[in-house]
Amino acid sequence: MSSATVTSKGQITIPKSVREALRLGPGDRLDFFIQEDGRVLVQPATLRVTDLKGILYRKGARPVSVEEMRAAVIRRVSDKATQR
């Protein structure tokens, strides 16, 4: 377990092992989530573009052309317009 000390200004130095695990660098931001039981969850507030690689992949899905995407958007907008 890593630990840190809070300074008189409310600052801490994040231990190297935690920075490495979260892949944090200078200027990165963190989000803090306080749980009902008093625990605090910390996670990076931003993702790198490379972290997003593969998130939309679905096994067996076929690639879609730009024309097919455009047609799907037009259909969706038309559907919403007729619902009003």
N, C-alpha and C positions, 0 to 999 in steps of 0.2 A: 504494500500500500504506500502511495506517495502522500506527502503532506507539505503544507506551506504555512508560512507565518504572515499574519495581516499586519501591515505597517500602521503607523499613526494616521496616515492619509487614507487608509482603507484599501491599500494596494497589496497584491501578492505577486510572487514570481511563480509561474506555473512550472512545476518540475519537468525536466527534460524528457523523462519517460512518458509523461502525459502529453506534452507537446508533440512528441513523435507519434504516439498512438492516435492522436486526433489530427495529425498532419498539419499542425499550426505553424504559421510563420509570422513575421513582423506585419502588423496591420490587420491581421485576421480578427474577426469579431466572434464572440461567444454568446450563446443564449443560455439563460439560467431558468430552470423550471422548479418551483418549490412545490413539493408534494404535500398532501395532507398530513402525512406522518412525520414531516419535518425534514425529510431527505431532499437534497437538491440535485437535480440532473443538469449536467452541463454538456452542450454539444456545439459544434461549430455553427455559426449563423450563416455562413456562406459555403457554397460548394465550388470546387474547381470544375471547369468544363469537362476535364478528363474523368472526374468522378461520375459524370452522367452517362458515360459510355455504356450502352447495352441496356439501359433501364426500360426502353420501349420494346425490347426484343421479346417475341413470343414464339415459342417453338411451333413450326409448321405454318407461320404466317407468311404470306407472299408479299413481295415488295409492291408498293402502290405508286403509280405514276403521278406526276404533278397534275395532269389533266383529271385523273380520278379524284385526287384530293380536292381540286377546284369544284368539280361536280358535286361532291359530297357536301362541301360548304354551302354551295348554292341551294341544294336540296334542304339542308338544315335551316337556312335563313328563310326559305319559302315556307317551310313547315311552321316556323315560329310566327311568321306574318299572318298565316291563315288561322292560327289559334287565337288571335286577338280579336 
